[in-house]
């Protein structure tokens, strides 16, 4: 199995998963043309679209893609029904012929029906887990997102994380602001600057690296927890509260309006 990133729109990634004999699956489809061009130039035969959630920057290319390649759209059972032909729920397993075996993990938070696809040491996390960040809480609650990330965190540490956006450099600015003394974040900032300078994607990342550098996987770490308590001027907080505060803290840091 080989996996490539196709950059689309401003900062989205479409992932092409190539199996044996040039069969492939495509994860999310914010834009069709660059993906069709990559598939045609490699002589690939698409077997399925895997869709993580309903947002337009993951779906806007589906119609054009299907008119060229009429394949099933495997996606969340509870959203994006305009597109999804093969709805999947938590724990569902399925095979894409010639590509591989997949398992579905539901991950509500960014949207309520969001799903993550797992296969052969890889997790396609859409807008749930980013490198050094996580999706904004457009539909779900902090408690739901924390639970979703906690489940992803139980995967093996060497799991490769393929996410839906190139947000790493921006996300690391907040990570470093929240944990200025974390040497793993400092090292990752330097690495990411170089990778971006070379015009390469900063993903996939590994779950092990995310556990060391991603504030949304680190809310139970004493140093970050103390910083969160200080930011919120609270005396003690639950894990769910800590997660919600980190999410708001990052939105404030990024200058985004509270939801
Ligand atoms: Zn989204």
py3Dmol code that shows the C-alpha trace and the ligand (Angstrom):
import py3Dmol

protein = """\
ATOM      1  CA  UNK A   1       0.000   0.000   0.000  1.00  0.00           C
ATOM      2  CA  UNK A   2       1.322   3.428  -0.952  1.00  0.00           C
ATOM      3  CA  UNK A   3      -0.247   6.690   0.178  1.00  0.00           C
ATOM      4  CA  UNK A   4       0.226  10.085  -1.466  1.00  0.00           C
ATOM      5  CA  UNK A   5      -0.915  13.597  -0.567  1.00  0.00           C
ATOM      6  CA  UNK A   6      -2.609  15.696  -3.216  1.00  0.00           C
ATOM      7  CA  UNK A   7      -2.810  19.325  -2.025  1.00  0.00           C
ATOM      8  CA  UNK A   8      -6.148  20.953  -2.969  1.00  0.00           C
ATOM      9  CA  UNK A   9      -7.883  24.282  -2.230  1.00  0.00           C
ATOM     10  CA  UNK A  10      -5.891  26.496   0.199  1.00  0.00           C
ATOM     11  CA  UNK A  11      -4.585  23.926   2.646  1.00  0.00           C
ATOM     12  CA  UNK A  12      -6.547  20.665   2.271  1.00  0.00           C
ATOM     13  CA  UNK A  13      -5.065  17.275   1.517  1.00  0.00           C
ATOM     14  CA  UNK A  14      -6.733  14.544  -0.508  1.00  0.00           C
ATOM     15  CA  UNK A  15      -5.044  11.209   0.181  1.00  0.00           C
ATOM     16  CA  UNK A  16      -4.679   8.618  -2.568  1.00  0.00           C
ATOM     17  CA  UNK A  17      -4.241   5.081  -1.217  1.00  0.00           C
ATOM     18  CA  UNK A  18      -2.764   2.834  -3.875  1.00  0.00           C
ATOM     19  CA  UNK A  19      -2.993  -0.936  -3.471  1.00  0.00           C
ATOM     20  CA  UNK A  20      -2.000  -3.749  -5.809  1.00  0.00           C
ATOM     21  CA  UNK A  21      -2.354  -3.556  -9.574  1.00  0.00           C
ATOM     22  CA  UNK A  22      -2.978   0.211  -9.592  1.00  0.00           C
ATOM     23  CA  UNK A  23      -6.275   0.054  -7.746  1.00  0.00           C
ATOM     24  CA  UNK A  24      -6.774   3.018  -5.446  1.00  0.00           C
ATOM     25  CA  UNK A  25      -9.078   4.728  -2.981  1.00  0.00           C
ATOM     26  CA  UNK A  26      -9.319   8.482  -2.418  1.00  0.00           C
ATOM     27  CA  UNK A  27      -9.827   9.992   1.040  1.00  0.00           C
ATOM     28  CA  UNK A  28     -11.953  13.179   0.993  1.00  0.00           C
ATOM     29  CA  UNK A  29     -12.358  15.269  -2.143  1.00  0.00           C
ATOM     30  CA  UNK A  30     -12.371  19.035  -1.719  1.00  0.00           C
ATOM     31  CA  UNK A  31     -11.443  19.483  -5.370  1.00  0.00           C
ATOM     32  CA  UNK A  32     -11.522  16.973  -8.237  1.00  0.00           C
ATOM     33  CA  UNK A  33      -9.152  18.226 -10.961  1.00  0.00           C
ATOM     34  CA  UNK A  34      -5.764  17.801  -9.234  1.00  0.00           C
ATOM     35  CA  UNK A  35      -6.839  14.368  -7.975  1.00  0.00           C
ATOM     36  CA  UNK A  36      -8.078  13.204 -11.391  1.00  0.00           C
ATOM     37  CA  UNK A  37      -4.812  14.480 -12.925  1.00  0.00           C
ATOM     38  CA  UNK A  38      -2.717  12.534 -10.391  1.00  0.00           C
ATOM     39  CA  UNK A  39      -4.773   9.380 -10.912  1.00  0.00           C
ATOM     40  CA  UNK A  40      -4.577   9.654 -14.696  1.00  0.00           C
ATOM     41  CA  UNK A  41      -0.831  10.327 -14.715  1.00  0.00           C
ATOM     42  CA  UNK A  42      -0.177   7.245 -12.587  1.00  0.00           C
ATOM     43  CA  UNK A  43      -2.668   5.104 -14.520  1.00  0.00           C
ATOM     44  CA  UNK A  44      -4.632   4.295 -11.353  1.00  0.00           C
ATOM     45  CA  UNK A  45      -8.103   2.764 -11.191  1.00  0.00           C
ATOM     46  CA  UNK A  46     -10.240   4.273  -8.420  1.00  0.00           C
ATOM     47  CA  UNK A  47     -12.364   1.811  -6.436  1.00  0.00           C
ATOM     48  CA  UNK A  48     -13.914   4.063  -3.784  1.00  0.00           C
ATOM     49  CA  UNK A  49     -14.062   7.461  -2.167  1.00  0.00           C
ATOM     50  CA  UNK A  50     -13.641   7.422   1.612  1.00  0.00           C
ATOM     51  CA  UNK A  51     -15.317  10.441   3.182  1.00  0.00           C
ATOM     52  CA  UNK A  52     -14.565  11.577   6.752  1.00  0.00           C
ATOM     53  CA  UNK A  53     -17.258  14.261   7.150  1.00  0.00           C
ATOM     54  CA  UNK A  54     -19.661  16.518   5.307  1.00  0.00           C
ATOM     55  CA  UNK A  55     -17.818  19.858   5.094  1.00  0.00           C
ATOM     56  CA  UNK A  56     -17.578  21.397   1.623  1.00  0.00           C
ATOM     57  CA  UNK A  57     -13.770  21.436   1.604  1.00  0.00           C
ATOM     58  CA  UNK A  58     -13.903  17.623   1.835  1.00  0.00           C
ATOM     59  CA  UNK A  59     -16.820  17.075  -0.562  1.00  0.00           C
ATOM     60  CA  UNK A  60     -16.837  19.804  -3.249  1.00  0.00           C
ATOM     61  CA  UNK A  61     -14.940  17.611  -5.729  1.00  0.00           C
ATOM     62  CA  UNK A  62     -17.092  14.499  -5.342  1.00  0.00           C
ATOM     63  CA  UNK A  63     -19.609  15.233  -8.110  1.00  0.00           C
ATOM     64  CA  UNK A  64     -16.980  15.947 -10.775  1.00  0.00           C
ATOM     65  CA  UNK A  65     -14.955  12.912  -9.656  1.00  0.00           C
ATOM     66  CA  UNK A  66     -17.990  10.595  -9.836  1.00  0.00           C
ATOM     67  CA  UNK A  67     -18.882  11.763 -13.338  1.00  0.00           C
ATOM     68  CA  UNK A  68     -15.437  10.526 -14.406  1.00  0.00           C
ATOM     69  CA  UNK A  69     -15.147   7.551 -12.009  1.00  0.00           C
ATOM     70  CA  UNK A  70     -18.520   6.227 -10.758  1.00  0.00           C
ATOM     71  CA  UNK A  71     -17.350   4.585  -7.514  1.00  0.00           C
ATOM     72  CA  UNK A  72     -19.026   4.028  -4.135  1.00  0.00           C
ATOM     73  CA  UNK A  73     -18.711   6.775  -1.526  1.00  0.00           C
ATOM     74  CA  UNK A  74     -17.964   5.172   1.848  1.00  0.00           C
ATOM     75  CA  UNK A  75     -18.692   7.619   4.639  1.00  0.00           C
ATOM     76  CA  UNK A  76     -20.443   8.487   7.880  1.00  0.00           C
ATOM     77  CA  UNK A  77     -23.821   6.851   8.481  1.00  0.00           C
ATOM     78  CA  UNK A  78     -25.181  10.008  10.070  1.00  0.00           C
ATOM     79  CA  UNK A  79     -24.146  12.847   7.764  1.00  0.00           C
ATOM     80  CA  UNK A  80     -23.271  13.773   4.158  1.00  0.00           C
ATOM     81  CA  UNK A  81     -26.124  11.632   2.852  1.00  0.00           C
ATOM     82  CA  UNK A  82     -26.080  13.664  -0.377  1.00  0.00           C
ATOM     83  CA  UNK A  83     -22.939  11.708  -1.206  1.00  0.00           C
ATOM     84  CA  UNK A  84     -22.575   8.639   0.968  1.00  0.00           C
ATOM     85  CA  UNK A  85     -23.653   5.419  -0.783  1.00  0.00           C
ATOM     86  CA  UNK A  86     -22.031   3.006   1.734  1.00  0.00           C
ATOM     87  CA  UNK A  87     -22.785   4.328   5.227  1.00  0.00           C
ATOM     88  CA  UNK A  88     -20.454   3.187   8.022  1.00  0.00           C
ATOM     89  CA  UNK A  89     -20.807   3.164  11.801  1.00  0.00           C
ATOM     90  CA  UNK A  90     -18.369   2.754  14.652  1.00  0.00           C
ATOM     91  CA  UNK A  91     -16.448  -0.524  14.466  1.00  0.00           C
ATOM     92  CA  UNK A  92     -17.553  -1.363  10.924  1.00  0.00           C
ATOM     93  CA  UNK A  93     -14.945  -3.175   8.851  1.00  0.00           C
ATOM     94  CA  UNK A  94     -14.837  -3.230   5.064  1.00  0.00           C
ATOM     95  CA  UNK A  95     -12.514  -4.077   2.182  1.00  0.00           C
ATOM     96  CA  UNK A  96     -11.797  -1.926  -0.847  1.00  0.00           C
ATOM     97  CA  UNK A  97     -10.957  -4.471  -3.548  1.00  0.00           C
ATOM     98  CA  UNK A  98      -7.294  -4.349  -4.496  1.00  0.00           C
ATOM     99  CA  UNK A  99      -6.580  -1.589  -1.978  1.00  0.00           C
ATOM    100  CA  UNK A 100      -6.951  -2.933   1.570  1.00  0.00           C
ATOM    101  CA  UNK A 101      -8.977  -3.674   4.683  1.00  0.00           C
ATOM    102  CA  UNK A 102     -10.346  -0.764   6.691  1.00  0.00           C
ATOM    103  CA  UNK A 103     -11.978  -0.213  10.065  1.00  0.00           C
ATOM    104  CA  UNK A 104     -14.142   2.735  11.080  1.00  0.00           C
ATOM    105  CA  UNK A 105     -13.892   4.754  14.283  1.00  0.00           C
ATOM    106  CA  UNK A 106     -16.543   7.394  14.872  1.00  0.00           C
ATOM    107  CA  UNK A 107     -15.004  10.622  16.145  1.00  0.00           C
ATOM    108  CA  UNK A 108     -17.663  13.239  16.929  1.00  0.00           C
ATOM    109  CA  UNK A 109     -16.515  16.731  17.865  1.00  0.00           C
ATOM    110  CA  UNK A 110     -15.639  18.709  14.718  1.00  0.00           C
ATOM    111  CA  UNK A 111     -18.910  17.417  13.232  1.00  0.00           C
ATOM    112  CA  UNK A 112     -21.288  15.005  14.952  1.00  0.00           C
ATOM    113  CA  UNK A 113     -20.965  12.203  12.404  1.00  0.00           C
ATOM    114  CA  UNK A 114     -17.228  12.479  11.646  1.00  0.00           C
ATOM    115  CA  UNK A 115     -15.437   9.156  11.120  1.00  0.00           C
ATOM    116  CA  UNK A 116     -11.794   8.076  11.021  1.00  0.00           C
ATOM    117  CA  UNK A 117     -10.581   5.297   8.692  1.00  0.00           C
ATOM    118  CA  UNK A 118      -7.961   2.850   9.998  1.00  0.00           C
ATOM    119  CA  UNK A 119      -5.854   0.546   7.834  1.00  0.00           C
ATOM    120  CA  UNK A 120      -2.425  -1.136   8.084  1.00  0.00           C
ATOM    121  CA  UNK A 121      -0.805   1.205  10.614  1.00  0.00           C
ATOM    122  CA  UNK A 122      -2.432   4.315   9.151  1.00  0.00           C
ATOM    123  CA  UNK A 123      -5.267   6.501  10.457  1.00  0.00           C
ATOM    124  CA  UNK A 124      -7.075   8.952   8.163  1.00  0.00           C
ATOM    125  CA  UNK A 125      -8.230  11.431  10.760  1.00  0.00           C
ATOM    126  CA  UNK A 126      -9.905  14.079   8.576  1.00  0.00           C
ATOM    127  CA  UNK A 127     -10.550  17.175  10.699  1.00  0.00           C
ATOM    128  CA  UNK A 128     -10.506  15.352  14.044  1.00  0.00           C
ATOM    129  CA  UNK A 129      -6.765  15.050  14.804  1.00  0.00           C
ATOM    130  CA  UNK A 130      -4.304  17.381  13.046  1.00  0.00           C
ATOM    131  CA  UNK A 131      -0.570  17.501  13.535  1.00  0.00           C
ATOM    132  CA  UNK A 132      -0.185  19.648  16.689  1.00  0.00           C
ATOM    133  CA  UNK A 133      -3.888  20.490  16.693  1.00  0.00           C
ATOM    134  CA  UNK A 134      -7.457  19.265  16.383  1.00  0.00           C
ATOM    135  CA  UNK A 135     -10.561  20.344  14.488  1.00  0.00           C
ATOM    136  CA  UNK A 136     -12.681  23.187  15.775  1.00  0.00           C
ATOM    137  CA  UNK A 137     -15.872  22.274  17.621  1.00  0.00           C
ATOM    138  CA  UNK A 138     -18.417  23.178  14.951  1.00  0.00           C
ATOM    139  CA  UNK A 139     -21.073  20.648  15.982  1.00  0.00           C
ATOM    140  CA  UNK A 140     -19.900  18.591  18.931  1.00  0.00           C
ATOM    141  CA  UNK A 141     -18.819  19.350  22.475  1.00  0.00           C
ATOM    142  CA  UNK A 142     -15.401  19.457  24.095  1.00  0.00           C
ATOM    143  CA  UNK A 143     -16.267  16.242  25.960  1.00  0.00           C
ATOM    144  CA  UNK A 144     -17.095  14.466  22.675  1.00  0.00           C
ATOM    145  CA  UNK A 145     -13.882  15.635  20.988  1.00  0.00           C
ATOM    146  CA  UNK A 146     -11.789  14.666  23.997  1.00  0.00           C
ATOM    147  CA  UNK A 147     -13.355  11.191  23.933  1.00  0.00           C
ATOM    148  CA  UNK A 148     -12.692  10.895  20.171  1.00  0.00           C
ATOM    149  CA  UNK A 149      -9.029  11.907  20.585  1.00  0.00           C
ATOM    150  CA  UNK A 150      -8.628   9.608  23.598  1.00  0.00           C
ATOM    151  CA  UNK A 151      -9.787   6.701  21.423  1.00  0.00           C
ATOM    152  CA  UNK A 152      -7.367   7.620  18.625  1.00  0.00           C
ATOM    153  CA  UNK A 153      -4.623   7.841  21.276  1.00  0.00           C
ATOM    154  CA  UNK A 154      -5.132   4.146  22.121  1.00  0.00           C
ATOM    155  CA  UNK A 155      -3.875   3.159  18.640  1.00  0.00           C
ATOM    156  CA  UNK A 156      -0.254   1.933  18.446  1.00  0.00           C
ATOM    157  CA  UNK A 157       2.291   4.756  18.881  1.00  0.00           C
ATOM    158  CA  UNK A 158       3.768   4.171  15.435  1.00  0.00           C
ATOM    159  CA  UNK A 159       0.387   4.728  13.716  1.00  0.00           C
ATOM    160  CA  UNK A 160       0.806   7.199  10.872  1.00  0.00           C
ATOM    161  CA  UNK A 161      -1.672  10.073  11.110  1.00  0.00           C
ATOM    162  CA  UNK A 162      -2.974  11.320   7.743  1.00  0.00           C
ATOM    163  CA  UNK A 163      -5.095  14.407   8.411  1.00  0.00           C
ATOM    164  CA  UNK A 164      -7.182  16.676   6.207  1.00  0.00           C
ATOM    165  CA  UNK A 165      -5.229  19.955   6.369  1.00  0.00           C
ATOM    166  CA  UNK A 166      -1.732  21.414   6.300  1.00  0.00           C
ATOM    167  CA  UNK A 167      -2.120  23.389   9.542  1.00  0.00           C
ATOM    168  CA  UNK A 168       0.992  22.153  11.326  1.00  0.00           C
ATOM    169  CA  UNK A 169       3.087  25.341  11.416  1.00  0.00           C
ATOM    170  CA  UNK A 170       0.141  27.444  12.666  1.00  0.00           C
ATOM    171  CA  UNK A 171      -0.880  24.808  15.190  1.00  0.00           C
ATOM    172  CA  UNK A 172       2.663  24.617  16.551  1.00  0.00           C
ATOM    173  CA  UNK A 173       2.659  28.370  17.255  1.00  0.00           C
ATOM    174  CA  UNK A 174      -0.105  27.805  19.777  1.00  0.00           C
ATOM    175  CA  UNK A 175       1.462  24.572  21.077  1.00  0.00           C
ATOM    176  CA  UNK A 176       4.662  26.477  21.807  1.00  0.00           C
ATOM    177  CA  UNK A 177       2.742  29.360  23.384  1.00  0.00           C
ATOM    178  CA  UNK A 178       0.935  26.917  25.700  1.00  0.00           C
ATOM    179  CA  UNK A 179       4.046  24.857  26.514  1.00  0.00           C
ATOM    180  CA  UNK A 180       7.077  27.126  25.955  1.00  0.00           C
ATOM    181  CA  UNK A 181       9.471  24.741  27.708  1.00  0.00           C
ATOM    182  CA  UNK A 182       8.547  21.589  25.756  1.00  0.00           C
ATOM    183  CA  UNK A 183      11.711  20.524  23.842  1.00  0.00           C
ATOM    184  CA  UNK A 184       9.771  18.191  21.506  1.00  0.00           C
ATOM    185  CA  UNK A 185       7.648  21.144  20.324  1.00  0.00           C
ATOM    186  CA  UNK A 186      10.765  23.262  19.781  1.00  0.00           C
ATOM    187  CA  UNK A 187      12.338  20.480  17.692  1.00  0.00           C
ATOM    188  CA  UNK A 188       9.139  19.990  15.691  1.00  0.00           C
ATOM    189  CA  UNK A 189       8.895  23.745  14.960  1.00  0.00           C
ATOM    190  CA  UNK A 190      12.381  23.666  13.453  1.00  0.00           C
ATOM    191  CA  UNK A 191      11.662  20.481  11.488  1.00  0.00           C
ATOM    192  CA  UNK A 192       8.347  21.793  10.129  1.00  0.00           C
ATOM    193  CA  UNK A 193       9.908  25.121   9.054  1.00  0.00           C
ATOM    194  CA  UNK A 194      12.426  23.197   6.964  1.00  0.00           C
ATOM    195  CA  UNK A 195       9.864  20.798   5.492  1.00  0.00           C
ATOM    196  CA  UNK A 196       7.588  23.702   4.477  1.00  0.00           C
ATOM    197  CA  UNK A 197      10.530  25.618   3.032  1.00  0.00           C
ATOM    198  CA  UNK A 198      11.141  22.589   0.807  1.00  0.00           C
ATOM    199  CA  UNK A 199       7.436  22.684  -0.164  1.00  0.00           C
ATOM    200  CA  UNK A 200       6.719  19.248   1.292  1.00  0.00           C
ATOM    201  CA  UNK A 201       3.746  18.173   3.458  1.00  0.00           C
ATOM    202  CA  UNK A 202       4.367  17.967   7.220  1.00  0.00           C
ATOM    203  CA  UNK A 203       2.051  14.956   7.375  1.00  0.00           C
ATOM    204  CA  UNK A 204       1.753  12.069   7.883  1.00  0.00           C
ATOM    205  CA  UNK A 205       2.929  12.432  11.443  1.00  0.00           C
ATOM    206  CA  UNK A 206       3.032   9.653  14.030  1.00  0.00           C
ATOM    207  CA  UNK A 207       0.842   9.227  17.060  1.00  0.00           C
ATOM    208  CA  UNK A 208       4.030   9.078  19.200  1.00  0.00           C
ATOM    209  CA  UNK A 209       5.106  12.529  17.974  1.00  0.00           C
ATOM    210  CA  UNK A 210       1.611  13.924  18.484  1.00  0.00           C
ATOM    211  CA  UNK A 211       1.564  12.675  22.073  1.00  0.00           C
ATOM    212  CA  UNK A 212       4.746  14.709  22.683  1.00  0.00           C
ATOM    213  CA  UNK A 213       3.735  17.880  20.833  1.00  0.00           C
ATOM    214  CA  UNK A 214      -0.041  18.167  20.427  1.00  0.00           C
ATOM    215  CA  UNK A 215      -1.681  20.133  23.266  1.00  0.00           C
ATOM    216  CA  UNK A 216      -5.027  18.433  22.587  1.00  0.00           C
ATOM    217  CA  UNK A 217      -3.455  15.044  23.418  1.00  0.00           C
ATOM    218  CA  UNK A 218      -1.629  16.488  26.428  1.00  0.00           C
ATOM    219  CA  UNK A 219      -4.328  18.027  28.618  1.00  0.00           C
ATOM    220  CA  UNK A 220      -3.464  15.577  31.428  1.00  0.00           C
ATOM    221  CA  UNK A 221       0.232  16.526  31.408  1.00  0.00           C
ATOM    222  CA  UNK A 222       0.912  18.430  34.656  1.00  0.00           C
ATOM    223  CA  UNK A 223       2.778  21.331  33.001  1.00  0.00           C
ATOM    224  CA  UNK A 224       0.081  22.059  30.422  1.00  0.00           C
ATOM    225  CA  UNK A 225      -2.666  21.448  32.971  1.00  0.00           C
ATOM    226  CA  UNK A 226      -1.154  24.099  35.229  1.00  0.00           C
ATOM    227  CA  UNK A 227      -0.979  26.554  32.325  1.00  0.00           C
ATOM    228  CA  UNK A 228      -4.633  25.842  31.478  1.00  0.00           C
ATOM    229  CA  UNK A 229      -5.713  26.403  35.086  1.00  0.00           C
ATOM    230  CA  UNK A 230      -3.761  29.668  35.121  1.00  0.00           C
ATOM    231  CA  UNK A 231      -5.271  30.789  31.774  1.00  0.00           C
ATOM    232  CA  UNK A 232      -8.797  30.065  33.040  1.00  0.00           C
ATOM    233  CA  UNK A 233      -8.094  31.537  36.507  1.00  0.00           C
ATOM    234  CA  UNK A 234      -9.637  28.360  37.943  1.00  0.00           C
ATOM    235  CA  UNK A 235      -8.612  26.376  40.996  1.00  0.00           C
ATOM    236  CA  UNK A 236      -9.328  22.869  39.741  1.00  0.00           C
ATOM    237  CA  UNK A 237     -10.863  21.564  36.534  1.00  0.00           C
ATOM    238  CA  UNK A 238     -11.966  18.270  35.016  1.00  0.00           C
ATOM    239  CA  UNK A 239     -10.365  16.753  31.910  1.00  0.00           C
ATOM    240  CA  UNK A 240     -13.375  17.833  29.830  1.00  0.00           C
ATOM    241  CA  UNK A 241     -13.124  21.387  31.150  1.00  0.00           C
ATOM    242  CA  UNK A 242      -9.365  21.443  30.533  1.00  0.00           C
ATOM    243  CA  UNK A 243      -9.911  20.289  26.956  1.00  0.00           C
ATOM    244  CA  UNK A 244     -12.618  22.903  26.344  1.00  0.00           C
ATOM    245  CA  UNK A 245     -10.383  25.636  27.769  1.00  0.00           C
ATOM    246  CA  UNK A 246      -7.411  24.623  25.570  1.00  0.00           C
ATOM    247  CA  UNK A 247      -9.725  24.667  22.537  1.00  0.00           C
ATOM    248  CA  UNK A 248     -10.988  28.193  23.450  1.00  0.00           C
ATOM    249  CA  UNK A 249      -7.469  29.323  24.320  1.00  0.00           C
ATOM    250  CA  UNK A 250      -6.252  28.313  20.851  1.00  0.00           C
ATOM    251  CA  UNK A 251      -9.244  29.998  19.168  1.00  0.00           C
ATOM    252  CA  UNK A 252      -8.454  33.206  21.117  1.00  0.00           C
ATOM    253  CA  UNK A 253      -4.773  32.874  20.229  1.00  0.00           C
ATOM    254  CA  UNK A 254      -5.680  32.468  16.552  1.00  0.00           C
ATOM    255  CA  UNK A 255      -8.038  35.464  16.769  1.00  0.00           C
ATOM    256  CA  UNK A 256     -11.093  33.337  15.989  1.00  0.00           C
ATOM    257  CA  UNK A 257     -14.538  34.156  17.278  1.00  0.00           C
ATOM    258  CA  UNK A 258     -15.783  31.888  20.064  1.00  0.00           C
ATOM    259  CA  UNK A 259     -18.361  29.372  18.896  1.00  0.00           C
TER     260      UNK A 259
END
"""
ligand_1 = """\
1
ZN
Zn -14.209 20.052 8.450
"""
view = py3Dmol.view(width=600, height=400)
view.addModel(protein, "pdb")
view.setStyle({"model": 0}, {"cartoon": {"style": "trace"}})
view.addModel(ligand_1, "xyz")
view.setStyle({"model": 1}, {"stick": {}})
view.zoomTo()
view.show()
